[in-house]
Amino acid sequence: ASAWVYFTNWQRGATVYNGRRYLPLIPADGLSEITQTLEAHYQGSIVSTCGSVSFVNGRARAWGGGHYFDDRCAAWIWRNRKIRQLAGGEGFAYSDFQPIASALIASTSITDSRFTVSLKDAREGLHCTLPKRTYNVTDFPLLDLRFDAEEGAAGVPRPRYYGAVTHVVPVCVDTANLIFELHDGRITSVLEVLFRGAALTAGTDYTIDYSLGRIQLAKSLGYTAEDTIECSFTGQADDIGAAIETGPMVYLHVLRNDMGLGWGDINLDSIWEAHAVRETALSVKLYKESGTAELFGLIEKSIRAYSYQDAAGRIGLKVKPASAPSDTVYVSEQRIVDIGRDESAGSVFGALKIQYDEWPLTQRYRWIERAALTEQWTSGAQSTLSISTVLASKADAEALGDEILKELNLPTLWVLVARVLLPRSVGDTIYLSRRRFFDSQPTANQRLYQIVQLAKSPSSGMCRIELRPVT
């Protein structure tokens, strides 16, 4: 059985909120700084350092006269348990408290005076290697031996594809009956099968097993072990046969089917919101061993989104905002403790290269290039930023390149504020207003920015943020 235990750093007055008694065992310095970084749009994802929480290993008659955590340290299971931090003030109703962080306990440490838990992002430890299954002669006695693993070696991965893919050479899993596996699982459709350079006719030259992702060639074609076939098809289908091909839906499918997350572990609203504005069909090709972290990075870069952990500890997906969401915070000059702007030549690029439509047959990408002419002329920047994606078409790659160019070499604005941003996370937006500003426009009047780095101290209430303009 499991249960929530409640603690507070409030040392005066009532410690009962929402009908629950909070033990005042968190010292003034017990909550460490929490940092979050939204990596640049060409890298994707959020990197979080969740810090730690220290408790007083106090002694009192309320719990039998002993030190509170001495027996509980060993008797309770702490590792991988969820911890939530909420902030409020004296006299607040419980509903007015705001969540400022949620994490899992990674490790514990106890001394005579303190019990400390170190925290980790809920996404740590979830990643796995894909594809998970490999070809072998135990499962496929009549497997084409060109695809059999050598003794003691890892097997050839059974590929998985999402969206429309081309130039795929399938594996012959039954040489007697000429059965080829295109995809490990259910597929949506087969567009074309080429044999000796000629297109075959479905129903005459081959039949399709949609549920297993396989085709069977007619023996009359005269296929031999020296031949190969090349296929174009649409990969993974959902339970009703529709293609899983947008970035958010691929992300959700992997979370559920490969990483073992339950519905309660996922922020479904964020994924559906991302799906509504990022409907571009991708072409995801898992034909060689790679990690889910690498896969998510490719998806995030392709649709300009990022995975994150919400205040309740659920895993979600957000897209870069094109306009101000309804919960955007207003940061006025009165709230600003300090502000500055940084620029560095080391992060300036003169060109952008977008790679798209990888061909499994050759393991090479198509690509387009865009020049940052202003930077080439003004600062002599010559370096090229290369971005690999799972985009399917040249038009999609060009659109992504044009979006990134708008904000590729912008300076970093940082702001130090108190308390108002404690409930916020990286990726959120703010309106910034100030009478003085560091550009050609001498003032900032409700300029819209996205938070890309956040360091917040629950103990002091101070937040340092780095901002990127929403263009």
Summary of the structure (lengths in Angstrom):
residues: 471
radius of gyration: 27.2
end to end distance: 49.5
largest distance: 87.9
contacts: 1395
relative contact order: 0.13
helix: 17%
strand: 39%
